[in-house]
Amino acid sequence: MRAYWQLTLAQLRIFARNKQVLFFTLLFPIILMLALGTFAGNGNNLSLSVGLIDSDQSDASKNLAERFYKNDGLETITFKNVKSGKEALKNGDIQLFMEIPKGYEAKLEEQNEPSTLSVYYNEKNLTTSELGLTVVNGIIDQYSKDLADYKPVVTVEKVGIKALTIRYVDFLVPGIVAMMIMSNNMNGVAGQISAWRERGILRRMQGTRLKASTFIAAQITARLLLNGTQALLVVLIAHFVFSIHVAGSWLALIFFIILGTLAFMALGFIIAGIAKNPESAGPIAGFITFPMLFLGGVFFPINNMPDIIQPIVKILPIAHLSSALRETMNLGTPFLQLWTETLILGCWLIGGFIVASYVFKWE
């Protein structure tokens, strides 16, 4: 037990002395979180902007224009002429451009034929344009019904239900934590153990009475303390910067941080065992971690990925770690309901250490 604590403290001192590595392993996830969270943190909100020009300047045209200005779903921008409005539409500054033509009120009073309003849209952005046209048609339709004093036979009762609103930054932060745990443990363990083997440190340890289990247990404890502290620090920074709140249990969050750390440490020991030197350990770890960044739901939802790769995605440890962290932080899902994530991460943990015990080499 004394050797275990001495090795643990020695490993923590190594981490503390290597301030450059310690700084950048923590700094990169924080910078990535701040950058993506700042630029796309409120990406769930869709802004529709409509350009409007009133060429008639009559009471009827002003009444119609007022309906657009008062609509909360649209940002209505006034233009002085048609040319500037069309130019803004081409540049993507607005999604739609509408002109109330000169003589609109006079034609409305004649009532011989319906008045026509020209609405220009961007053909290269049909999704947003179609949504904007739907909103505009709804406003015009209601305006026409009010003018004709139309009484509908069937009406719709609007009943609002308060639902959980999750911003992109809420989705992102658990993924960043999972990414940091994966990178620190797979790349860090593989690189350090390979370097120690090449320098003969592991061979000298093997020549002592030190047991392999004691050495591995000390490595695990030191990295649990380091990575757990870093992960919780990222969550706290996200709380103060983006108002991220942990909806579920902090104990469940800590549990999954520990479980994820152990699972990826096991993979790190496997890489350290098969890598011939520190120079090859890094590329091998990168070859494995890089695809998991995009397939494991770190930045994008797993459900949006093609069906052909869904079976592969659903067995990746990073996917289940990201899912467990999101369920705990964003939805407050009880720990017992996350048994699937716990089981799969546990299988990676046990299976990884079993494989590592066969491929790990002291020399």
N, C-alpha and C positions, 0 to 999 in steps of 0.2 A: 504493500500500500504506500510505503514511503517513496519507493521508486516511481510509482504512478504520479504522485503529487509533484515530485521534483521534475519529472518530465513534462507535466502539464504546465508548471510555472516556467520551465525553460522555453517551452514552445511559445507561451504568451510573451516572454521577454524578446524572443526572436521577432514576433509580430511588432512589438513596440519599438524595437530598434530600426526596423525597416519602415520608417515613416513614409517614405515615398510610395511604396507599394500600398501601404495601409491607406494613405490619403487618396490615391487614385482609384482603388477598388471601391471606396465609398463615394468619391466625388463623381465618377462617371454615371452611376445610377441616379444620383440626385440631379445632375445637370440634365440628363435625359428626361427625367420626370418633370422638371421645371419647364424645359423647352416644350415638350409635347403637351403638358398640362396647360401651359399659358396660351399656346397657339390653337389648341383644339379642345380645351377643357370644357367649353360649353357647346361642343359640336352637335348636341342633340336639338338645338334650336335652329329652325329654318327661317330665314329672313326673305320676304318677298317685297321687292320694291317696284313700284309702278310710276312711270313718268306720265304727267298729265298736262295737257295744254287746252285752255278754254278759249277758243277763237270766237265764240259767240258773245261772251260777257253779258249774258242776260240773266234774269232771275231764275229761269228754268235750268240753265246750264250751271249756275252757281249752286243751286239746290242739289243737282246731281253730283257735282264735284265735292260738295260738303260730305256726301255719304262715303266717298273714298277717303277723305281726310280723317273721318271719325272711325273708320274701320280699324280695329286693333290688329288684324292679321296682315295689314298692308302698310308699307312705308310709302306714302305718296309724295312725289317730288314734282314741283311745278317747273315747267320749261317755258321759255319765251317764244320759241318758234319750233316748227316741226323738224327742221334740219338738226338742231342741237339735240332734240329728243331721240331721233333715229341714230345719231352718232353715239349717244350714251348707251343705247341698246346694243349697237355693234361692239362697243368696247367692253360690254359686260357690266357696266355700272348699274343698270336696271334690268329687270327681267321682262317687263312689258312696257309698252308706250301707247297711250290712248289719246285720241284727239276728239274733242267736242267741236264739230264743225260750225262755221258761221251760218246763221239762219236756222239753228237748231230749234229755238223757241217758236219761231214762226211756223216751221214745219210740224212741230208738235201740236200747235193750236189748230192747224188745218185738219189733222187726223184723217187725211185721205189715205195715207200709207204710213207704215211704221218708219220711225227715224232710224238711221243706221249710224253706228259709231265705229270708227276704225280703230282696231286694237292690234298693234304690231308686236310680234314676239320673235325670240331668237331661235332659229331653226336648229342651231347647233347645241342647244340646251333644252331639249324637248321635255325632259322630266319636270324641271322647274317651271317651264313655260306652261305646260298642261295644268299643273297645279294652280299657277297664277290665273290662267284663263277660267278655271273652275270657280275661283273666288270672285273674279270680275263678273262672270255670268250670273253668279248668285246675287251680287249687289244690283246688277241691272234688272234681273228678273223681279226682285222684290220691289225695286223702284217702279217698274212697269205696272206691277199689281197694285201698288199704292195709287198710281195715277188713274187707273181704271176702277178703283174702289172694288177690287176683286175680293170675294169672300170664298176661301177654300172650303171644300167639302170635307177633306181629311187633313188633319194637322199633325204635326210631330211635337211630342213633349220632350224637351231636352232635360235629361237627368244626368248630372255630373257625378262621377265617382272619383274620389281622391285616390290616385295611384302613386306608386313609388317612382320618383324621377331620379334616374341614374345618369349623371354626366359622363362624358368620356374619361375625364380625369379620375372619377370614381372607379371606372373599369380599369384604368391604366395602372394605378398605384399598386394594387395586389400583383399585377403582372410584373412590374418593375422589381418588387420584393422577391418574387419567384425567380426572375432572371438573375438577380444578384446572388441568391443562394446557389443557383446552378453554377454560375460562372466562378464564384469564389471557391467552391468545393471541388468541382471537376478540374478546372484549370489549376487552382492553387495546390491541391493535394498532388495531382499528377506531376506538376513542375517541381515542387519541393522534394518529394520522395525520390524522384529521378535524379535530382541534383545531389541529394545525400548519398544515393547509391554510387554515383560516379565519383564522388570525393572520398568514398570509403568509410563514411560515417556509419552506415548501416552494418558494414562488415565488422567494424570495431564494436558496435553494440551487440552483435550476435556473439562475439567472443566473450562477453560478460555473462552474468547470471540473469540478465534481463530477459524476460519472456516476451514473445511476440505479442501476446494478448495485452500485456501491460503497455507496450509501446503504442499499439493501435488505440487502446482506451485513452491514453493521455492525449494522442492526436485528436481523437473525437471530442474530448472534453474541452480542449483549448479552442478548437474551431467552433464548437457549439457556443461558447461564451463570446467569441469574436463575432461570428456571423449573426447570432441572435441579437447582440447589441447593435450591430449595423442595421439589421432589418427593422428593429424597433425604432431606431433613430430616423430612418426613412419615413416610417409611418407617422412619427411625431412631426417631422418637417412638413409632410403633406397635410397634417391636421392644421398647422398654423398658417401655411401658405394658401391652401385650397379648401380649408374647412372640411377636410375629410374626417368622418366619424366612424368609429368601429361599432357597427350596429349590434354585433354579436358579442360573444364572450371573449375577453382578453386571454383567458386560459386556453380556450380553443385555438385562438390565433397563435399563441406561443407554442402550443402542441404541434401545430402543422409546420411552424418554422423549424422546430426541432426535428420532426419527422422528415421534412424535406432536406434538411442539412445532412442527416444520416444517410438518406437514400442517395444523394448526389456524392457524398463522401465515398460510399461504396463503389460508385462508378469511377471516381477519381483514383481509388486504389487499383481498380482493374486496369485503367490506362497506365498508371505508374508501373504495373507489373509487366505489361506488354511493350512499353516503350523502352528502346535500347539506351536512350540518353535523354537529357533534358531538352535538347534541340528537337527531338521527334515527339516529345510528350505534348508540347504546345500545339503543334499542327493536328495531332490526333484528337486532342480535346476540342480544338476549334472545329474540326470536321464533324464532331458529334453535336456540339452545342449550337453552332450556327443554324442548322436546319430547325432545331427545336425552338429557336427564338420566333420563327414564323409559323411553325406547325403546332406550337404548344399553347396558343391563345394568349401570348404575352401582350401583343399589340392589337390583335383582331379577334373577334369572337370565333370560336371553333365551329359553330353551327353554320357559318357563312362559307366554309371551305367546301370544295367539290366532294361529292359523295364517294368518289373512287378512293380518296385518301382518308376518309373518315375512320375506317377500321384501324389504320396506322396511328392516326392522331389520338384516338381514344385509349391507347395503351401507353402513351408517352408519360413519363413521370412529371414533366413540367406542366403538361395539360391538367393533370389532376391536382397538382400543387396550386396552380393558378386558380383553378375552379374552387378548391377548398378555401383559399384565402379570400376570394371574391364573395363566396357564399357567406363566410363569417363576417367580413368587413361591411359588405354592401347590403346584404339581405338579413343578416342576423340569424341565419339558419342554425338550429340547434346542432350540437356536436354529434348526437346519435343519428341524425339524418344524413350525415356525411360519411357513412360507413363504406360506401363504394370507394371514395377517394382515399380513405384510411387504409382500406384493404389493398388497393393497387400500389400505393406508396410503400406499404409494409412489405408487399411481395418484391418490389424493386430493392428495398433495403436488405431483406434476407437473402434473396437470390444474388444480389450484388456482392455481399460479403462472402457468400459461399464460393462464387467464382473467383473473387479476389484472393481467397485463401489458397487457391490452386495456382494462380498465375503470379502471385507476389514473390519477388526474389530479393534476398538480402544483398546479393552481389551482382 
